[in-house]
Amino acid sequence: MSEITVTAHPDRLTKVTSILVTQSRPTDEKSPYFELARKYDIKVDFRPFIEIEGVPYKEFRKQKINVLEHTAIIFTSRNAIDHFFRICKEARIEVPADMKYFCITEQTSNYLQKYIVIRKRKIFTGTKTAAELLELIKKHKTEKFLFPCSDKRTNDIPGFMGTNDLHLTEAVMYETISSDLSDLEEVTYDILAFFSPSGITSLKHNFPDFKQNKTRIAAFGPTTAKAVTEAGLILDIQAPLPNAPSMTGALELYIKKANGF
């Protein structure tokens, strides 16, 4: 992979003065996004393009899933944790102390302490990717796994579990919907940074006549990058990169090049 993924059109590599990050504003004032804004004197705004809505318990029951038939839970996000324990509370289910938890990152596993005493539970943690988590799962082939997820999810985990003949039940406990972005109709940014295919769906839903023009698009992860190109848009910045594992790192490489640093 090249040092930085940039469109083949040289005329698109123009100065960057503003970025819209399609996520919530970080609560940590030491966030690298704020450092990026200060360092290069650019405007960085935040606006979630998608919202999460919990599936009502009455609707969840139609899936005919018995949580207590499972011996392990796979968590890939905080949303999954929140809605799993919400459903359990509404169903008056007490999760057994010997339940095993498989979390995609340490940040996700730490979030479990909002609901359980984690030092007393069996928790297995990946580092950053689904692939690393799946290697852990493979060592526990006899478990019956429950996968709380959104109505829109990647196929990494279900595909892997099927290929390796592991027991998996998908439980749709929350839904991803497009945010109302009508107030942004007359606003333009030099870069739009996306983190999921759902963000691209929201863009097209809110602005069906969207013209990219000189707006650069950054995408995190291969599925998001694919969604950009499938939507007929130009992908200018792709993350992660070998020398920039984060979105902010990839943005900085691009800004240095575009702004002549």
C-alpha positions as CSV (number, residue, x, y, z in Angstrom):
1,M,0.0,0.0,0.0
2,S,1.3,3.5,-0.8
3,E,2.2,6.0,1.9
4,I,-1.2,7.7,1.5
5,T,-4.2,6.8,-0.6
6,V,-5.0,9.9,-2.7
7,T,-7.3,10.2,-5.7
8,A,-5.6,9.9,-9.1
9,H,-6.9,13.5,-9.9
10,P,-4.1,15.9,-9.0
11,D,-6.5,18.9,-9.1
12,R,-8.4,17.5,-6.1
13,L,-5.3,17.8,-3.9
14,T,-6.2,21.4,-2.8
15,K,-5.8,23.2,0.5
16,V,-7.8,21.9,3.5
17,T,-9.4,24.4,5.8
18,S,-12.4,22.5,7.2
19,I,-13.3,18.9,8.1
20,L,-16.6,17.4,9.2
21,V,-16.2,14.2,11.3
22,T,-19.4,12.2,11.1
23,Q,-19.2,11.2,14.7
24,S,-20.0,12.8,18.1
25,R,-17.6,15.4,19.5
26,P,-15.0,13.6,21.7
27,T,-15.4,14.3,25.4
28,D,-11.6,14.2,25.9
29,E,-10.2,17.6,25.2
30,K,-6.9,15.9,24.4
31,S,-8.4,14.1,21.4
32,P,-6.1,14.0,18.4
33,Y,-8.8,15.8,16.3
34,F,-8.4,18.9,18.5
35,E,-4.6,18.7,18.1
36,L,-5.1,18.4,14.4
37,A,-7.2,21.5,14.3
38,R,-4.6,23.5,16.4
39,K,-1.6,22.2,14.6
40,Y,-2.8,23.1,11.1
41,D,-5.2,25.9,11.9
42,I,-8.2,24.2,10.4
43,K,-11.8,24.0,11.5
44,V,-12.9,20.5,12.7
45,D,-16.6,20.0,13.4
46,F,-18.4,16.9,14.6
47,R,-21.9,15.7,13.6
48,P,-23.2,12.1,13.9
49,F,-24.7,10.9,10.6
50,I,-26.3,7.9,12.2
51,E,-28.3,7.3,15.3
52,I,-28.9,4.1,17.3
53,E,-32.4,3.0,18.4
54,G,-33.0,0.1,20.7
55,V,-35.3,-2.7,19.4
56,P,-38.3,-2.8,21.7
57,Y,-38.4,-5.9,23.9
58,K,-41.8,-6.8,22.4
59,E,-40.2,-6.9,18.9
60,F,-37.1,-8.7,20.2
61,R,-39.2,-11.5,21.5
62,K,-40.3,-12.3,18.0
63,Q,-36.8,-13.5,17.3
64,K,-37.4,-16.3,19.7
65,I,-34.0,-16.2,21.3
66,N,-33.3,-17.6,24.7
67,V,-30.4,-15.7,26.2
68,L,-29.8,-18.3,28.9
69,E,-29.3,-21.1,26.4
70,H,-25.9,-19.4,25.5
71,T,-22.6,-19.7,27.4
72,A,-20.7,-16.8,25.8
73,I,-21.5,-13.3,24.5
74,I,-19.6,-11.5,21.7
75,F,-19.5,-7.7,22.1
76,T,-18.2,-5.5,19.3
77,S,-19.3,-2.1,20.6
78,R,-20.7,-0.2,23.6
79,N,-24.1,-0.1,21.9
80,A,-24.2,-3.8,21.9
81,I,-23.4,-3.9,25.6
82,D,-26.0,-1.3,26.5
83,H,-28.8,-3.0,24.5
84,F,-27.9,-6.5,25.6
85,F,-28.3,-5.5,29.3
86,R,-31.3,-3.4,28.5
87,I,-33.1,-6.4,27.0
88,C,-32.0,-8.6,29.9
89,K,-33.4,-6.1,32.4
90,E,-36.7,-5.9,30.5
91,A,-36.9,-9.6,30.3
92,R,-36.0,-10.0,34.0
93,I,-33.1,-12.2,33.0
94,E,-30.2,-12.5,35.5
95,V,-27.1,-13.2,33.5
96,P,-25.2,-16.2,35.1
97,A,-21.9,-15.4,36.8
98,D,-20.1,-18.0,34.7
99,M,-21.1,-16.4,31.4
100,K,-18.1,-15.7,29.2
101,Y,-17.6,-12.4,27.4
102,F,-15.6,-11.9,24.2
103,C,-14.9,-8.2,23.5
104,I,-13.4,-6.7,20.4
105,T,-11.1,-4.2,22.3
106,E,-10.0,-3.5,25.8
107,Q,-12.1,-0.3,25.7
108,T,-15.2,-2.4,25.0
109,S,-14.3,-4.9,27.8
110,N,-13.7,-2.0,30.3
111,Y,-17.2,-0.7,29.5
112,L,-18.7,-3.9,30.8
113,Q,-18.0,-2.6,34.3
114,K,-21.0,-0.4,33.9
115,Y,-23.1,-3.5,34.3
116,I,-21.0,-6.2,36.0
117,V,-18.0,-6.7,38.3
118,I,-15.5,-7.5,35.6
119,R,-12.8,-8.9,37.9
120,K,-15.2,-11.8,38.8
121,R,-16.1,-12.7,35.3
122,K,-14.4,-14.5,32.4
123,I,-13.6,-11.9,29.8
124,F,-11.6,-12.4,26.7
125,T,-10.4,-9.3,24.8
126,G,-9.1,-8.7,21.3
127,T,-6.9,-5.8,20.4
128,K,-8.4,-3.8,17.5
129,T,-9.9,-6.0,14.8
130,A,-12.6,-8.7,14.4
131,A,-9.9,-11.0,13.0
132,E,-7.9,-10.9,16.3
133,L,-11.1,-11.4,18.3
134,L,-12.0,-14.4,16.1
135,E,-8.7,-16.1,16.9
136,L,-9.6,-16.0,20.6
137,I,-13.1,-17.4,19.8
138,K,-11.6,-20.3,17.9
139,K,-10.0,-21.5,21.1
140,H,-13.5,-22.0,22.7
141,K,-15.2,-24.1,20.1
142,T,-17.6,-25.8,22.6
143,E,-19.3,-22.5,23.7
144,K,-22.7,-21.4,22.5
145,F,-22.2,-17.8,21.4
146,L,-24.7,-15.0,21.4
147,F,-24.0,-12.0,19.2
148,P,-25.9,-8.8,20.1
149,C,-25.8,-6.7,17.0
150,S,-27.5,-4.0,14.9
151,D,-29.8,-4.6,11.9
152,K,-26.8,-3.4,9.9
153,R,-23.6,-5.3,10.6
154,T,-20.6,-6.6,8.7
155,N,-20.4,-10.3,7.9
156,D,-16.9,-10.9,9.6
157,I,-18.1,-12.6,12.7
158,P,-21.1,-14.6,11.3
159,G,-19.1,-15.7,8.3
160,F,-16.2,-16.8,10.4
161,M,-18.4,-18.7,12.8
162,G,-20.1,-20.5,10.0
163,T,-16.8,-21.4,8.3
164,N,-15.4,-22.8,11.5
165,D,-18.6,-24.7,12.5
166,L,-19.1,-22.7,15.7
167,H,-22.5,-22.2,17.4
168,L,-23.7,-18.6,16.9
169,T,-27.0,-16.9,17.4
170,E,-27.4,-13.4,16.1
171,A,-29.6,-11.2,18.2
172,V,-30.7,-7.9,16.7
173,M,-31.1,-5.6,19.7
174,Y,-30.7,-2.2,18.1
175,E,-31.1,-0.5,14.8
176,T,-29.0,2.0,12.9
177,I,-31.0,4.9,11.4
178,S,-30.0,8.0,9.4
179,S,-29.8,11.3,11.4
180,D,-31.7,14.4,10.2
181,L,-29.0,16.5,8.6
182,S,-31.3,19.0,6.9
183,D,-29.6,21.9,8.6
184,L,-26.3,21.1,6.8
185,E,-27.9,21.5,3.3
186,E,-26.1,24.9,2.7
187,V,-22.9,24.0,4.5
188,T,-19.8,22.7,2.8
189,Y,-16.6,21.2,4.1
190,D,-13.3,20.4,2.4
191,I,-13.3,16.9,3.9
192,L,-16.0,14.6,5.1
193,A,-14.7,11.8,7.3
194,F,-16.8,8.5,7.4
195,F,-16.5,5.5,9.6
196,S,-19.2,3.1,8.4
197,P,-21.3,2.3,5.4
198,S,-24.3,3.6,7.3
199,G,-22.7,7.0,7.3
200,I,-22.7,7.0,3.5
201,T,-26.3,5.7,3.4
202,S,-27.2,8.7,5.7
203,L,-25.5,11.1,3.3
204,K,-27.4,9.8,0.3
205,H,-30.7,9.6,2.3
206,N,-30.4,13.2,3.5
207,F,-29.0,14.6,0.2
208,P,-30.1,12.5,-2.7
209,D,-28.8,15.1,-5.1
210,F,-25.4,15.5,-3.3
211,K,-22.6,16.6,-5.7
212,Q,-19.2,15.9,-4.4
213,N,-17.4,18.5,-6.4
214,K,-14.2,19.6,-4.6
215,T,-15.2,17.9,-1.3
216,R,-12.7,15.2,-0.3
217,I,-14.0,12.0,1.3
218,A,-12.1,10.0,3.9
219,A,-13.2,6.5,4.9
220,F,-12.1,4.3,7.8
221,G,-12.0,0.6,7.0
222,P,-12.5,-1.4,3.8
223,T,-16.3,-1.7,4.1
224,T,-16.7,2.1,4.4
225,A,-14.3,2.6,1.5
226,K,-16.3,0.2,-0.6
227,A,-19.6,2.0,0.3
228,V,-18.0,5.3,-0.9
229,T,-17.2,4.0,-4.3
230,E,-20.4,2.0,-4.7
231,A,-22.3,5.3,-4.0
232,G,-20.5,6.8,-7.1
233,L,-18.3,9.0,-4.9
234,I,-14.5,9.6,-5.1
235,L,-12.5,8.2,-2.2
236,D,-9.7,10.6,-1.5
237,I,-8.3,9.4,1.8
238,Q,-8.4,5.8,3.1
239,A,-7.6,4.7,6.7
240,P,-6.0,2.9,8.3
241,L,-2.6,3.0,6.6
242,P,0.6,1.1,7.7
243,N,2.1,4.4,8.9
244,A,-1.2,5.9,10.1
245,P,-3.4,3.4,11.9
246,S,-6.1,6.0,12.8
247,M,-8.4,8.4,10.9
248,T,-6.6,11.4,12.4
249,G,-3.2,10.0,11.3
250,A,-4.4,9.5,7.7
251,L,-6.0,13.0,7.7
252,E,-2.8,14.5,8.9
253,L,-0.8,12.8,6.1
254,Y,-3.2,14.2,3.6
255,I,-3.2,17.7,5.0
256,K,0.6,17.9,5.0
257,K,0.6,17.0,1.4
258,A,-2.4,19.2,0.4
259,N,-1.4,22.2,2.5
260,G,2.3,22.1,1.6
261,F,3.8,21.3,5.0
